Amino acid sequence: MSEGFLAAAALLPDRLRDAALALPETDRGRAEEIRLRAGREPAVLLPEGERVICRGLKAGTRDMSTVLERATCSSVHAAEHELRRGFVSARGGVRVGVCGTLADGERGGMRMPSSVCIRVPRQIRGAGAAAIAKLTCPSVSVLALSPPGGGKTTFLRELVRTVSDCGTRVSLCDERAEVAAVWEGQPQFDVGRCTDVLTGAPKADAAMLLLRAMNPQVIALDEITAGQDIEAIEAAANCGVRVYATAHAAGLDELCRRPLYRQLMELHAFDVVVVISGAGECRRYEVEYL
Amino acid sequence: MSAVKIAGALLMALAGAALGFERSARVKLRARLLSALYATLGVMSEEISLLRTPLPELFGQLAERGPEETRAFFAELSAADGSPLSERWSACVNALPLGDEERGVLRALGLSLGRYDAASQCTQIEHVRAQLQRMTEEARAERDGKAKTYVGLGLSLGAMLAVILL
């Protein structure tokens, strides 16, 4: 049985876990997420769409509190900072997205969760291997592009792991704990033997801290979404450090149409853009030199 | 007077005294335990509020460095067996040498422990501490008033039985 699915299902209340584990093996192996919504039947997200886990079995807010309790080892208060940003990392690389009511605006904690999305962890070794081989010899700064859910994070993880295992010091700014999924100080995904991971800090602060503290040869950042992220890339590039980053876009043209990313491209901080398209086994990695 | 009679009377006296000392020790232990729980919950509240310490880590710390009276309680709690914390907490509370009311207050805390944000968690703990404080004062009053009485009664009972036997 898929270890990732087992780790994800372990967070469910007993009656829902039993139902999830009773799914056919093929579905368990392909499941990307387990979703609970208050008053609705729990579902698994498969590549072709959502499928109800068990008819007539409904999830309640108490079930979602149990998921959070299990994900945080009975310490929801310790994950408050993460929860305010809508997710919490759990054992085995599982990431739990939470939706509910934020008490007292941004300063309060998440109360009454109404939806929970348990992401099934999966490290796809060898993803984009042919493209990565072109990028590591000689080593270059890389920007990976794809639409949301298109495999950017998986590609970045593999790129980081490959160069790190070759002896390059990589500092990874893992703001949302998606790339390395650090849990109790230890990455739950293999990100290479020479990788230092900083989790939870905004990318701009994290990049400066890592440049000062860890003497990296490469800085990796997932999902450039704000002006401060671009400043972090500029700072890293100015220090002579290679940069690996990802951004939401279907291609270079779409990227350059957006003012934020136009600003990014004007920095000339990247040597190569990798455009990821397709899904599953049909995923394609096109390398474009700038 | 036979040696058997004398030995029997001595045993009676000792049994009475032991009963008195045991009752007295129980009253003293209850006061010490409640006081230790009050202090420990204060530490928990501060750790959660200031450092957001995860509960398994906090229980481990209290099992090692907390007051003597509560170390075994937290050691048992930190030995995670995969069951929900509320169940483990409830089982550990039930094993404490306390009265039903005191156990009830502590069990209620277990239902919310680890499920809410720090502010809510600390509010719950402080609510329980307020009740424990009252119970501790009552237990101390009982200890001061009754501990010596129990010893005295035990000794008297033993002596009386010994005299009757002789």
Interface residues (C-beta under 8 A of the other chain):
Chain A: S65 T66 L68 E69 T72 C73 S74 S75 V76 H77 A78 E80 H81 L83 A103 G108 G109 M110 R111
Chain B: I48 R52 T53 P54 L55 P56 A80 P84 L85 L113 G114 R115 Y116 D117 A118 A119 S120 Q121
